[in-house]
Amino acid sequence: MHFAPDLQAKIDRLVRETGRPPEKLLEDAMAGYVAELAQTREMLESGYDDLKSGRVKPIDGEEAFARLRAKTEAERKRPA
């Protein structure tokens, strides 16, 4: 595979530091990426299914920001 020079330099550094062949490093990286992608897709599909079925009710964007602001403000006021 061919990578941009900066990425190739990072791969080369990891090969030197770990002593692992580049193929194994890339295989591990792709396995992690694919697993994370599958988990993200599952989470998004589950959320969409919950919305579609009515198990979860959507909230207005302004309301979401208001809740986030209130939660942030409460955290700031909480003693450390």
N, C-alpha and C positions, 0 to 999 in steps of 0.2 A: 504494500500500500504506500501511497505517497501522501505526505502531510505537509502542511505549511511549515516553513523552517522553524518558527517559534514552538510549534507543537512537537515537531520532531526532536528539537533540543530537549524538551521536557521528557519525552519518552526515553531518549538516550540517557538522560540523567537518572531516571528511575531504573533503567537497566543496570547502570553502573552501581547505583546505591543498593539495589536489592539482589543483584546477581541473577535475576530471572531473565529468561530470554524474552525478546520483544513480543513474540507471538503469544506467550502466556499472559503477559501484561495486558495486551490488547484483547485477548479472549476474556480475561477477568473483567476488564472495563466494559466490554460489550454485554457480558452476562449480567452485570450490575445494572447497566442502562436498560436492557430489555426487561428485567424484573421490575425496575422502578416504573418504566413506561406501562407495563401491564397493570401494576398496582394503581397507578394514576387513572388509567382508563376505567378500571373496575370501580374506583371511587366516584368518578364523574358519572358513569352509567348508573350507579346505584342512586346517586343524588337526583339524577334526571328521572329515574323510575319513581322515586319517592314524590317528586313534584307532580309527575304525570298522574300518579295514582291518587293524589290528594293527601297522602300521609304527612306531607310537609307543605306548609303554606308559604308562598313567596312573600317577601317584605319589600317595601318600597326602598329605593336606593337612599333617599334622604333619611328615612327612618333607620336604616342600617348605619349610616354615618353618625346619626345622633346617638345611637346606642354605643357605638365605638368611642365617640367623644366622651360620653358619660362614664364609660368604663375606664378610659384612660385617666380622666380627671379623678375618679375615685381612687385609682391606684396611686396617683401622685400625692393625694392627701393622706394616704395610709401611712402610719408610722413605720419606719424601717426596722 
